[in-house]
């Protein structure tokens, strides 16, 4: 399945229609969070990922949008 990744006029990243916002005070960007989730999916194809223990909400939202979250 090809994921649909877009940005709206306000610059908010959308992954398969799910908005992904990263706090401005964070040390990472929304694009870096997306790349991390994609890299995890490459490391273990078909695996289910749970990023809730990292307390980074953007990772969970991206994983859910991509369908790789529990």
Phi and psi in degrees as a GROMACS rama.xvg file:
@    title "Ramachandran Plot"
@    xaxis  label "Phi"
@    yaxis  label "Psi"
@TYPE xy
-87.0773  125.652  UNK-2
-80.4008  144.608  UNK-3
-99.618  112.835  UNK-4
-119.539  119.723  UNK-5
-138.237  170.607  UNK-6
-127.922  140.28  UNK-7
-87.8937  -175.615  UNK-8
-63.1526  -27.288  UNK-9
-85.1576  -2.58793  UNK-10
89.9703  9.91757  UNK-11
-80.5836  129.029  UNK-12
-73.7383  134.869  UNK-13
-123.02  128.884  UNK-14
-115.166  112.663  UNK-15
51.1041  39.3819  UNK-16
88.0029  -7.75087  UNK-17
-93.9009  121.328  UNK-18
-71.4208  139.17  UNK-19
-122.896  113.158  UNK-20
-116.436  135.887  UNK-21
-115.258  133.991  UNK-22
-57.536  143.778  UNK-23
-64.2639  -23.2136  UNK-24
-84.2408  -2.3998  UNK-25
-72.801  155.63  UNK-26
-87.4206  8.71304  UNK-27
-139.143  161.521  UNK-28
-104.457  170.121  UNK-29
-64.8955  -33.7169  UNK-30
-67.1337  -39.9663  UNK-31
-65.5678  -37.8123  UNK-32
-64.4791  -41.8164  UNK-33
-62.9271  -44.0906  UNK-34
-62.4533  -38.3146  UNK-35
-64.21  -45.7209  UNK-36
-64.3778  -41.3299  UNK-37
-63.4536  -38.8135  UNK-38
-64.9036  -41.1304  UNK-39
-61.723  -41.0579  UNK-40
-65.1054  -32.6358  UNK-41
-71.955  -37.5582  UNK-42
-63.4776  -38.5539  UNK-43
-137.472  82.5112  UNK-44
-60.139  134.432  UNK-45
85.307  -6.78816  UNK-46
-76.5333  155.357  UNK-47
-101.128  132.521  UNK-48
-113.587  140.231  UNK-49
-127.069  107.926  UNK-50
-98.7153  10.2531  UNK-51
-64.606  -29.8279  UNK-52
-70.8256  -19.9428  UNK-53
-78.5352  -12.197  UNK-54
56.4186  36.156  UNK-55
-117.481  99.8467  UNK-56
-59.6469  -32.7747  UNK-57
-62.0418  -36.7719  UNK-58
-63.5933  -44.4025  UNK-59
-64.1025  -42.2697  UNK-60
-62.7486  -40.3614  UNK-61
-67.4356  -44.6221  UNK-62
-61.6203  -41.1831  UNK-63
-64.5858  -41.8623  UNK-64
-64.4271  -35.6221  UNK-65
-82.5777  -10.822  UNK-66
79.7491  26.4487  UNK-67
-115.037  14.5578  UNK-68
-102.603  153.347  UNK-69
